Amino acid sequence: MSAGASWAADLTIKDAATLALNGKVYRLDGIDAPELDQTCLDDKGATWPCGIAARDQLNEFISKRAVQCDDKGPDTTYRSRRIGICRVEGEGVRLNQWLVRNGWALNFEPYAKGRFFFDQAHAQANHHGLWRGCFSAPQDLRQWNKKTAKLLG
């Protein structure tokens, strides 16, 4: 099932892993990005709003270009959302992969099925995005796993 062959300009970026395209909300497939209210530590130990930064970096990458999403079906957690693999006009890389490769999202198993493993390793090795400091996996923050959450970076 596909969102269609046309590029859409009616886009709202909700956070770095969720966007609304022509009234349909998509969760980007196979990735996990920080929540808007998530904070991280930079390489000097100072806190910074990494959830907002991740969203803003995605917004900057897309700019005013049109976006297209391949609809992969309903989100099993939030039925009003769809799972999508999205791309921006004029770019060969999909948004899902771009976010992980630039350090603004994580390869999210089991959904990623290893697709973004090397992109995440590249971001980590080069201290891109979240990897320039220390952070908790977004999933751990959503599930309030404060005592068992691993620090990454």
N, C-alpha and C positions, 0 to 999 in steps of 0.2 A: 504494500500500500504506500503510495507516495503523496507528498504534499502538492504535487503538480510540477509541470515543467517550467512554470513561470517564476521569475524572480519577484520577490515582494519587498516593498519599501516600508510597509506599515509594521515597524519593529519596536518593541520595548524590551530592553535588557533588564530583567528583574534582579539577577545576580549572575555570577560568572558561569553558572551551569544551567540557568533557566532563562528562557526568552519567550516572549509572546510575538507571534508572527501571524498577521492577518486575523487576530482574535483567537488563535489557537496557541496554547501554552505548551512549550517543549522543554523537557529535561534532556540535556545533552548526554547521549549514550556513552557509557563506559568511563565516565570521569566523575570525580568528586572535587568540588571547589569550595573554598571557604565561604561560610555564611556571611551575610552583610555585617553582622555585629561581631564577627570574629576579629581578634587582635593577635598579632604575632610579635616576635622579637626580631630586631634587625641584628646585624653582625656586631654591634656594640652593646646589645642588650636592652635597647630602648624599644618600647612598644610602638606599634604602628597599626593602623586599621587595614589589615591585609584583605579582608573581605570586600571592602569598598574599593581598594586598589585593584583587586582582581577584576571586579566588575568594570571599573573605569578603563583598565587596559583592554578588555574585550571591546568596549564601546569605542575606544580610540582605534583599535585595529579595524573594526567594521567601518568606522567613520560614517559616511552618508551613503555607502554602497548598499545595494540590494542583497538580500539574504534568501537562501532556499534551504528547506529542511526536508529530508526524506523521513517520512513518518514510519516508525518501527512498531507502532502499536501503543496501547495504553500503559501508563505507568502503574505498576502493581501497588505502589504505596498511595499515590494520589490519583484517583480515577479521572479527575478533570484535566490531568496533564497527559501529554503524549511523550513517548521517547523519540528522540530525533538525532539524526546525523546531519549537521548543518554546515553550510559553506557560504562564503561571501563572494560576490561577483568579482571576477578578476584574479582570484587566488586559487592555486592548486591544492592547498592544504585545507582540510576541514577544520571548523572551529574547535571541535573536540580535541583533535591532535594539536592544534596550535596552542591551546591553553596549557596542555600538559608539557609540550616541548619548551614553552617559555616560562614554565614554573608557576603558572597561576592555577593549576589543577593537578590532581593526582590520577594515576591509572587506578581505576576502581574495580576490583575483582569482587565477585566472579563475572560481572557484567562486561568488563573490557576484554576478557579472554586473551589477555596478554598483548593486545593491540598497541598499547601505549607504553609498554615496559621500557623500551629503548629510548623513547622520548623523555620519560621521567628520569632515566639514568643520565641522559644528556643534560637536562635542566639541573639535576642535583650536582653533577660534576662541575658544571659551569656557574653554579650559584645564581641561577636565574630566578626571578620572582620570589616566591615563598622560601626557596632554598638559600637565599642570601642570609638567612638567620635561623631561627628556631620556631617551630609551630606544632600544633597538634593536628592530627587528621580531622577534617571536618566531621566525619562520621562519629568520632569519639565525642566531639562537642555536642552534636545533636542528641546523642544518646546519654549524655551526662556521665561518661566513663572517666571522671576526673582522676580517680585513684589508679586506674589501670591504663590510662592513655599514654602512649609512647610519644616522646618528643622527637620530632623529625628535624632534619637540617643540621 
